[in-house]
Amino acid sequence: MATQADLRAKITVPDLIAAKRAGRRVTMMTAYDAAFARLVDAAGIDSILVGDSLGMVVLGHATTVPVTMDDMVSHCAAVARGASRPLLVGDLPFGSYQAGVADAMRNAIRLLKEGGMDAVKLEGGREVAETVRTLTANGIAVMAHVGLTPQRVAQLGGYKVQAKTGRAAQRLLEDALALEEAGAFAIVLEAVPAQVAALVTERLAIPTIGIGAGVRCDGQVLVLHDALGLYGSFAPKFAKRYADLGPVIVGALRDYDREVREGTFPDEAHSFAMSEREAATLDQTRMAAKPRAV
Ligand code: KIV
């Protein structure tokens, strides 16, 4: 998305909207810590999502539901320390905005002030439009998220493709329009048929960011651990694996384990040495420290 002239300029919310107007695709990737945020930034990706997917791929939960505000704040702050150019978006976790707009305001402010995020993301359609309106009216940039909304996995009966009928597609479009009207600056479309995502993308002025929503969205997002092969063997159909780092890491750790056991690590190159003169004094030290016979 960046041009040669502004290659290292910080990406902003208006930049994403301008990208849609100019027909430039937006790239987004999740990250959850400073080390990977630095790598995502180095790759030139426009935006980092500190997704509540961290509950599954980093914290080992079965779903995103148990993720807390404290989890999010801590991981957002780590990402903000690692990345400087991408637009940083932090997920409001389940339970942090559903009980009322005051909760949503307080928790979104935490993600910005303590977590260093530029914007927040929340899941849901027209039922969260008033929350989006309040947040944006108070200066908080909001990314919306419709289609498969993992925080509602129990209600949805699993991680299933959404909006598969004409009627459901119409509802999804109405939700997306309501969220745009409420002030969302972009909207994630997760696991919806490519034709439905294309229609929503056509009708909205704000960018659509697809994940399992086909190529005609304005941008794409993937979960980093799926893209790099760091989350076991299961991955949803839409999660293209750009590298298979799991086996590479296990191989490296096996080498370490073997070398420690056989005494070949650390070798001289990875150890510190005294000068020979100083080393000679160690004999005296050894003698002086000799335990006295009783
Ligand atoms: O939590 C997350 O990583 C997300 C993406 C799947 C869009 O919400």
Residues whose N, C-alpha, C, O or C-beta is under 5 A from the ligand:
A	BS01	KIV	T30 G51 D52 S53 V188 I211 V221
